[in-house]
Amino acid sequence: DPLQGVDWGVKFDKTNITFYFATEGETFWDSTMDSNWTAYEKRQAEAALREYSKISKLTFDEVDNAEDADFVLTKGFLDSGLSGKMVPQDPE
């Protein structure tokens, strides 16, 4: 199944999805952010989300803390060698 890597079975009962840009020093999924998102990087991520909005009924809004986010955008983990990842919260 070509969608197996991107379809984790997470479903929301809403179309407005919230996201959070993780900041330097925050730890998510056993990896600590080593730098903040630049304004340019944020604009590029938001542009990608706008593209999803064009082909779906979804809208995306940034929130100020991870607890209020449906998913967290992370980047630059020195301790793991990853450049970034996105993991959705459990909607239940």
DRENPA-3360 file (N, C-alpha, C; in nm, 2 decimals, always signed):
BEGIN
1 = DPLQGVDW = +0.08/-0.12/+0.00/+0.00/+0.00/+0.00/+0.09/+0.12/+0.00 ~ +0.08/+0.21/-0.10/+0.17/+0.33/-0.11/+0.14/+0.43/+0.00 ~ +0.02/+0.42/+0.07/-0.01/+0.52/+0.17/+0.03/+0.47/+0.31 ~ +0.08/+0.35/+0.32/+0.12/+0.29/+0.45/+0.21/+0.38/+0.53 ~ +0.31/+0.45/+0.47/+0.40/+0.53/+0.54/+0.35/+0.66/+0.59 ~ +0.24/+0.71/+0.53/+0.18/+0.84/+0.57/+0.04/+0.83/+0.64 ~ -0.02/+0.72/+0.63/-0.15/+0.70/+0.69/-0.14/+0.62/+0.82 ~ -0.14/+0.69/+0.93/-0.12/+0.63/+1.06/-0.26/+0.59/+1.13;
9 = GVKFDKTN = -0.37/+0.61/+1.05/-0.50/+0.58/+1.11/-0.55/+0.69/+1.20 ~ -0.49/+0.81/+1.21/-0.53/+0.92/+1.29/-0.64/+0.99/+1.22 ~ -0.76/+1.01/+1.28/-0.87/+1.08/+1.22/-0.92/+1.18/+1.32 ~ -0.96/+1.30/+1.27/-1.01/+1.40/+1.36/-1.16/+1.42/+1.32 ~ -1.24/+1.47/+1.41/-1.38/+1.50/+1.38/-1.40/+1.65/+1.36 ~ -1.29/+1.71/+1.30/-1.29/+1.85/+1.27/-1.21/+1.88/+1.14 ~ -1.23/+1.99/+1.09/-1.15/+2.02/+0.97/-1.05/+2.14/+0.99 ~ -1.06/+2.20/+1.11/-0.95/+2.30/+1.14/-0.85/+2.23/+1.23;
17 = ITFYFATE = -0.73/+2.22/+1.17/-0.62/+2.15/+1.24/-0.52/+2.25/+1.29 ~ -0.48/+2.23/+1.42/-0.38/+2.32/+1.48/-0.24/+2.26/+1.48 ~ -0.14/+2.35/+1.47/+0.00/+2.30/+1.47/+0.08/+2.40/+1.55 ~ +0.20/+2.34/+1.59/+0.29/+2.42/+1.68/+0.43/+2.40/+1.63 ~ +0.50/+2.51/+1.62/+0.65/+2.51/+1.58/+0.73/+2.49/+1.71 ~ +0.79/+2.38/+1.73/+0.87/+2.35/+1.85/+0.99/+2.45/+1.85 ~ +1.03/+2.48/+1.97/+1.14/+2.58/+1.99/+1.26/+2.51/+2.05 ~ +1.37/+2.59/+2.04/+1.50/+2.54/+2.09/+1.49/+2.49/+2.24;
25 = GETFWDST = +1.55/+2.37/+2.26/+1.55/+2.32/+2.40/+1.43/+2.23/+2.43 ~ +1.32/+2.24/+2.35/+1.20/+2.15/+2.38/+1.24/+2.01/+2.33 ~ +1.18/+1.91/+2.40/+1.20/+1.77/+2.37/+1.07/+1.71/+2.33 ~ +1.07/+1.64/+2.21/+0.96/+1.57/+2.17/+1.01/+1.44/+2.11 ~ +0.94/+1.33/+2.15/+0.97/+1.19/+2.09/+1.12/+1.16/+2.11 ~ +1.17/+1.19/+2.23/+1.31/+1.16/+2.27/+1.41/+1.24/+2.20 ~ +1.38/+1.35/+2.13/+1.48/+1.43/+2.06/+1.46/+1.58/+2.10 ~ +1.57/+1.65/+2.13/+1.56/+1.79/+2.17/+1.60/+1.88/+2.06;
33 = MDSNWTAY = +1.51/+1.98/+2.04/+1.54/+2.08/+1.94/+1.67/+2.16/+1.96 ~ +1.75/+2.17/+1.86/+1.88/+2.24/+1.88/+1.87/+2.39/+1.83 ~ +1.76/+2.43/+1.77/+1.75/+2.57/+1.72/+1.60/+2.60/+1.70 ~ +1.57/+2.73/+1.70/+1.44/+2.77/+1.66/+1.42/+2.77/+1.51 ~ +1.29/+2.77/+1.47/+1.25/+2.78/+1.33/+1.28/+2.93/+1.29 ~ +1.34/+2.95/+1.18/+1.36/+3.09/+1.13/+1.22/+3.13/+1.07 ~ +1.21/+3.26/+1.05/+1.09/+3.31/+0.98/+1.07/+3.25/+0.84 ~ +1.18/+3.24/+0.77/+1.17/+3.18/+0.64/+1.12/+3.03/+0.64;
41 = EKRQAEAA = +1.17/+2.95/+0.74/+1.13/+2.81/+0.75/+0.99/+2.80/+0.79 ~ +0.94/+2.89/+0.88/+0.80/+2.89/+0.91/+0.71/+2.92/+0.79 ~ +0.75/+3.02/+0.72/+0.67/+3.06/+0.60/+0.66/+2.94/+0.50 ~ +0.77/+2.87/+0.48/+0.77/+2.76/+0.39/+0.68/+2.64/+0.44 ~ +0.68/+2.61/+0.57/+0.59/+2.51/+0.63/+0.45/+2.55/+0.61 ~ +0.42/+2.68/+0.64/+0.28/+2.73/+0.63/+0.24/+2.73/+0.48 ~ +0.33/+2.76/+0.39/+0.29/+2.75/+0.25/+0.25/+2.61/+0.21 ~ +0.33/+2.51/+0.26/+0.29/+2.37/+0.23/+0.15/+2.34/+0.29;
49 = LREYSKIS = +0.12/+2.38/+0.41/-0.01/+2.36/+0.46/-0.12/+2.42/+0.38 ~ -0.09/+2.54/+0.33/-0.19/+2.61/+0.25/-0.22/+2.53/+0.12 ~ -0.12/+2.46/+0.07/-0.14/+2.37/-0.05/-0.23/+2.26/-0.01 ~ -0.22/+2.20/+0.10/-0.31/+2.09/+0.15/-0.46/+2.15/+0.16 ~ -0.47/+2.27/+0.21/-0.60/+2.33/+0.22/-0.67/+2.35/+0.08 ~ -0.59/+2.37/-0.02/-0.65/+2.39/-0.16/-0.71/+2.26/-0.21 ~ -0.67/+2.15/-0.17/-0.72/+2.02/-0.22/-0.80/+1.94/-0.12 ~ -0.83/+2.00/+0.00/-0.90/+1.93/+0.10/-0.99/+2.03/+0.17;
57 = KLTFDEVD = -1.07/+1.98/+0.26/-1.16/+2.07/+0.34/-1.08/+2.12/+0.47 ~ -0.95/+2.09/+0.48/-0.88/+2.13/+0.60/-0.83/+2.27/+0.60 ~ -0.83/+2.33/+0.72/-0.76/+2.46/+0.74/-0.66/+2.44/+0.85 ~ -0.56/+2.52/+0.86/-0.45/+2.50/+0.96/-0.43/+2.63/+1.03 ~ -0.42/+2.63/+1.16/-0.39/+2.74/+1.24/-0.27/+2.71/+1.34 ~ -0.18/+2.80/+1.35/-0.07/+2.79/+1.44/-0.12/+2.82/+1.58 ~ -0.07/+2.74/+1.68/-0.11/+2.77/+1.82/+0.02/+2.80/+1.90 ~ +0.01/+2.85/+2.02/+0.13/+2.90/+2.10/+0.19/+2.79/+2.19;
65 = NAEDADFV = +0.13/+2.68/+2.20/+0.19/+2.57/+2.28/+0.15/+2.43/+2.23 ~ +0.24/+2.34/+2.26/+0.23/+2.21/+2.20/+0.10/+2.14/+2.25 ~ +0.06/+2.17/+2.37/-0.06/+2.10/+2.43/-0.18/+2.13/+2.35 ~ -0.19/+2.24/+2.29/-0.31/+2.28/+2.21/-0.30/+2.24/+2.07 ~ -0.19/+2.18/+2.03/-0.17/+2.15/+1.88/-0.21/+2.01/+1.85 ~ -0.27/+1.99/+1.73/-0.30/+1.86/+1.68/-0.17/+1.79/+1.63 ~ -0.08/+1.87/+1.58/+0.06/+1.81/+1.55/+0.16/+1.92/+1.58 ~ +0.28/+1.87/+1.60/+0.40/+1.95/+1.63/+0.50/+1.94/+1.52;
73 = LTKGFLDS = +0.55/+2.05/+1.47/+0.66/+2.05/+1.37/+0.79/+2.07/+1.44 ~ +0.88/+1.98/+1.42/+1.01/+1.99/+1.48/+1.12/+1.99/+1.38 ~ +1.24/+2.03/+1.42/+1.36/+2.03/+1.33/+1.49/+2.03/+1.40 ~ +1.60/+1.99/+1.34/+1.73/+2.00/+1.38/+1.77/+1.94/+1.52 ~ +1.76/+1.81/+1.52/+1.80/+1.74/+1.64/+1.94/+1.69/+1.64 ~ +2.03/+1.76/+1.71/+2.17/+1.71/+1.72/+2.19/+1.57/+1.78 ~ +2.10/+1.54/+1.88/+2.12/+1.42/+1.95/+2.07/+1.30/+1.87 ~ +2.00/+1.32/+1.76/+1.94/+1.20/+1.68/+1.99/+1.20/+1.54;
81 = GLSGKMVP = +2.05/+1.30/+1.49/+2.09/+1.30/+1.35/+1.97/+1.33/+1.25 ~ +1.85/+1.35/+1.30/+1.74/+1.38/+1.22/+1.73/+1.53/+1.19 ~ +1.68/+1.57/+1.07/+1.67/+1.71/+1.04/+1.53/+1.76/+1.08 ~ +1.43/+1.67/+1.10/+1.30/+1.71/+1.14/+1.20/+1.60/+1.14 ~ +1.09/+1.62/+1.20/+0.98/+1.52/+1.19/+0.85/+1.58/+1.24 ~ +0.74/+1.52/+1.20/+0.61/+1.56/+1.24/+0.54/+1.44/+1.28 ~ +0.48/+1.44/+1.40/+0.41/+1.33/+1.46/+0.27/+1.39/+1.51 ~ +0.16/+1.33/+1.46/+0.03/+1.38/+1.51/+0.00/+1.34/+1.65;
89 = QDPE = -0.07/+1.42/+1.72/-0.12/+1.38/+1.85/-0.23/+1.28/+1.84 ~ -0.25/+1.20/+1.94/-0.37/+1.11/+1.94/-0.49/+1.19/+1.96 ~ -0.59/+1.19/+1.87/-0.70/+1.27/+1.87/-0.80/+1.23/+1.99 ~ -0.78/+1.12/+2.05/-0.87/+1.08/+2.16/-0.82/+1.12/+2.29;
% end
